[in-house]
Amino acid sequence: SNGSATIDNSGTFFLGGSGDLTRNSGTNTEFHNTGSIIKEDGGETGSSATSLAQIDLTHAGSMEVRSGLLTLQGNHQISAPISVEGGATLRLDGGGTTTNLLAGASINGTGTVEQRSARLVVADGARVPISNLMTPSGSGQVGGTGTLVIANDTTLSRIRHEDAGTTEVPAGVTLTAGNNFQLSGGRTLHVLGGVDFPQTFFSSSNGGATIAIDGTVNFTAGCTLSHGGGIFNLRNDGLFLCNPTGTNTVSLPPDSYTGSGQLRVESGRLQLTRTVTLTGTTEVLAGAELECNNLSFAPGSTVKGTGLIDGNINFAGTAAPGLSIGTLEVQGNADFAGGLLEIEVGNGSSDLLDVSGNAALGGGSISLGPVTGHTPTAGDSC
């Protein structure tokens, strides 16, 4: 088009081979689709199977990328499904462009969806699934106050999730958060499936963020979460794993930690850089370390294991050294104000809470009981 133009499509608009709809000058063509848009490679390969559509698309009909590559450059309003078939690619391209995803929108199929520098905005109240989303280059953004659903296993790098909406990883799906995966602006990452953090992860550039765990979150390498403002929340009703190799450190700055799930430090060191109270169950395994200058365990919580807790600890819940008989080390002071120290004995040994600093019961209590499978008899000692 030269200048501006409008296309109202209620029939079938077909892009085959390298057929394009481009702008020579002026603004993008406005394309209103209540019919059908179909992209096919026309039996061609490579650039001969690539179509460029420089349009501002309002899509409320049918759209199929059956084969080849379709690149959309422009600002779009999507309120109906888009299908991308296996081997085909839909590319959302262009810095400064926005694709608004409204109620009824989805991008599905076994093909690939590439987000290259474009911004995706999910409307308030909308829940939009996208299959095979990738961010191969540039810096993509996801915003809006609705919910973006990562519909299948993928790796996302160089992408900012911002605004007070939700990025959801559903049950059965694993998201790998690649380099420069960011949360900010009050964004919630809701994990019902699994999320792996194998490298540096940034959060809270403005307005804070929340990671809500109902599935599994796994930090598998040395990683630093950068806190740049706002409130960073961890809500764990699932499984939070820390298992970087060797002595590598996962450093997190939660302002709050809630939920009844399990936090398990399997290897390396988990460093909590802000004063925090842990809930649920915490396990620190042999050779692993949990570090926090001022750490509390809430009433109803449990901490156990055979690793090291580095810092001053307030136990208002239950401290149960070992995983059966074993020693839990505290490098600092331990205060049991209202808490319970649970010690198992039997077979000539017992649990041990090894505190390097001061240990104070302070209104707490001690529970002694036989280790599972042991029946004490008169004269037994440990």
N, C-alpha and C positions, 0 to 999 in steps of 0.2 A: 504494500500500500504506500501511496504518497500522501502525506498529510494524515488525517484520521479517517477511519472507516468503521462500519458496523456490519457484522454478519449475524443474522438470526437464523439458526439452524434448527428446524423441526423435522428434518429428514435424515439423510446419512451423509456425513462429510468424511471423505476417504483420503488418507495420506499414504501413498505407496512409494516404495523405494526411497529416493532422496527428495521427494516432494516436500516443499517448504511453504510456509506462510509467513513472509518476512516484512519488515518495515524498512522502506528506503529513506523516509524522512518523517518528521512529525511524531505523533504519539502512536502507541500500539493500536492495532485493530481491536475493537470490542467484539468479542465473540460470545453470543448468548446461545447456549446449547440446551435445548429441551428434547432434541432428537438423539442421534448417535454419531460419535466420533470414533473412527477406526484407523489404527496405524498398523501397516504390514510392511515387511521388507521387500515385497515384490520379487522375491527370489534373488535379491542382491545381498552383498555382504559389505562389511566395513563402512566407509563413508557413503557408499552408494545405498546403504540401508538406513541412513540417518536423516531424520526430518527435524527441522527447526520451526517452531511456531512462536513468533513474537506477537503474542496476543494477551489481552486482559480477558481471561476466561471466566464467564459465569456459567457454571456447570450444574444442571439439574436434570440431566437426561442419562444417557448411557455413554460410556467411554471405555474402549478396549485397546490396549497396546498388545497386539497379538504377536509381533515379531519386530526385530530391528530396534532402533533407538529413537525415542521421541523426546526432544528437549523443549520444555516450556519456559519461556522468558517473559515475565510480566507479573502483574498483580491479579490474583484469582480469588473467586468466591466459589467454593466447592460445597454442594449440599446433596450430592448423590455419589454412589460408588464409582470407583475407577478400578478396572481390572488390568493387571500386568501379567501376561502369560509367561511360562517358563522359557528362558533364553532371551526374553525381551527386556528392555530397560526404559523406565520413565525417569527423566532427569529434570529436577526443579532447579533452575539455574538463575544466577544473577544477583549480585550484591545490591541491596536496597530494594529488593522485591519481596512481596509478602503473599503467601498463599493462606487465605482464611478458610479454615475447615469448620463448617457449620454442622448442625445436627443433621444426621443422615449421611454424612461423608464417610468414606473409607477408601483405602487403597489396598487391594488384596490380590492374591494370586501368587505364583511361584517365581515370578520374574523379580527384577531388581528395581528398587526406588533409590535414586541418588539425590541427595540434598547437597547442592553446591552453592554455598554462600547465601542461599535464600532463607527467608524466615517463615516458619510455620506458626500460625496462630490458631489455637483451638478455642472456639467460642464458648462462652459461659454456658454450662449445662450440657455441652456436647461431649460425647465419648467416642473418639475416632481411632480405630485400629489401623495401623500401617504395617504391612508385611515386607520383610526383607529391606528395611531402611538402612542405608549406608551413607557415610559422610566421607567420600574419598578425597576431597580437597576443600580448601577454603575454610570458613568458619561458619557453620550453620547455627541457627537459633531456633528454639522452640519456646513459644510464649502463649499468652492467653490464660484464661481462668478455667478452661475446660480440662478434659483428660485426654492425653495422648497415650495410646496403648501400643507398646512394642509387641507386635503380634507373633513373632517367632525369633529363634536364636539369631543374634547378630552381634557385631562389634561396632561401637560408636565412638569416634574420636573427633576432636576439634568441634565440639558442639556445646552450645550453652543452653541450658534449660532454665528459663527465667519466668518471672511473673508468678502470681499466687495461684497457679493451676497445679495439675498433677501429671507426672510421667509414670505410667503404670507398666510393670513387668508382670504379666499374668502367670498363673500356675502353669507349670510345664515348659516355661520359656526361660532361657538363660541369656542375660545381657552381659557382655564384656565391655567394661568402661575403659576405653582406650585413652591415649594421651589427651589432656586438656578437655576432659569431660567435666562440665561445670554445672553447679546448681546455684541459683541466686534468686533474689527478689521474692523470697517467701515460697519458692518452689518446693513441692513434695515429690520425692521419689518413693513410690509405693511398690514394695517388692513382695509379690505373692509367689513368684517363681524363684529365680536365682539371679544375683548380680555378682560378678567377679571384678575386683579392682586389682589389676596386676601392676599398676604403676601410679604415678602422681595423679592426684585428684584434687580439684579446687572447688571451693564452695563459698557462699556468702559474700560475694563482692558487694552486694547491697541487699539489705532487707532480710538476710538470713535464709535458712533452708531447713527442710525436714527429711530425714530418711526414716520411712515407716516400714518395718520388717515384719511380714507375716510368713515369709518363706525363708531364704538363706542369703546372707550377704557374706562374701568371703574376700578378705584382703590377703592376697597371695604373694605380695612382694613389698619391699620397702616403699612406703607411701606417706605423703604428707598432705593433710587436708588443711588448706589455707583459710583462715577465718578473717574476713575483711569487714565485718560489721553485721549488725542484726543479731538474731538469735538462731543458733544452730541446735536443732533438736534431733535426738535419736529415740525412736519409739520401737522397742524390740519385743514383739510377741512371737518371734520365730527363732532363728539361729543366726548369731553373729559370730563369725569365725575369724580369727587372726592367726595365720600360719605362714608368714614370710620365711624364706630360707635363711638358715644360719642365725646370725645375730641381728638381722635387719630389723628396722623399726617402722611400725605403723603409728603415725602421730595424728591424733584426732582432738579437736577442741569442743566437745559437746557442752552447751550451756545447760542442757537438761537431758536426762535419760529416764525413760519410763517403760513400762511393759513387764510382762511376766515370762518373757522368753529366756533363752540361754545365751550367755556370752562365754565363748571358749577360746582361750589363748593357748594354741597348740604348739607354737614355736615362735622364735624371735621375741620381740618386745612390743607390747601395746602401750603407747604413751598417751595418757589423757592429760592434756595441757591446761585444763581448767578444773576448778573445784567442782566435783560432781558427786551425786548420790546414785549408786547402782541399785537396781531392783531385779527381781527374777533370780536366776541362778548364774553364778560366775564360776568357771573352772579355769585354773591355771595349771597346765601340765608340766611335768618334769622338764627342766631346761628352758622353760619359757618364763617371761617376766611381764608383770603388769605394773606400770609406773604411774603414780599420780601424787603430787605433793600433799594434797589433802583430799582423801577419798573416804566416803561413807557408804555403808551398806544399809539400806532401808529396812524397817521392820517387815518381816515376812520374806526377806531375801535370804539366799544361801550362798556362801563362798566356800569352795573346796579345791583340792588339788595338791600337787607335790612340787609346785614351782615356787616362784619368788614374787612377792608383792613389795614394791619399792615405794615407801612413803609412809606418812602418818595415817593411821586407819581408825575410823570410828565404826564399831560393829554394833548396829542396832538390830541386826538380823541374826542369822546363825552362821558361825564359823565352824566348818567340819573338815579339819586337816585330813589330807590323804584322799585316795579314791579306794576305799577300804582302809587298811593300815598304811599310814604314811606321814610325811612331814611337810607342812606348809610353812615357808619362811617369810617373815615380815622384816624388812630392813627399814626400821623406824619404830614409832610408838604404836601401841594397840590399846584402844579404849573400848571396853565392853559396857557402855552405858545402856542398860536395858537389853543387851544382846545375850546370846547363848553360845558357849563354847562346847561343842559336841565332840567327845573323845571316845573312840572305840578301843577296847582292850581285848587281849586274848592271844593264846599261843605264844606266851612269853614276850609279847611286844605290845606297843600301844601307839596311837596317834600322837603327834607332837606339833604344837604351834611354836615355832622358834622365832622369838621376837628379839631383835638386836637392841632395841631401846627399852622404854618403860612399858610394862603391861599393867593395866588397871581394870579390875572387874567392875568397879563403879556402879553397882546395882545390877550387874549382869549375873549370869548363873552358869554352872558347869553341869553337863550331863555326861555320865559314864555309862557305857553299855558294851555288851560283848560284840565282837566282830561277827558278821554274818556267818553262820555255820559253826560257831564255837559255843559250846555249853560249858560254862564255868563250873568247877567243882571245888570243894573245900580244900584250902591250901594252895590254890593257884596264885601266882604272882606275875607281875609284868614289869 
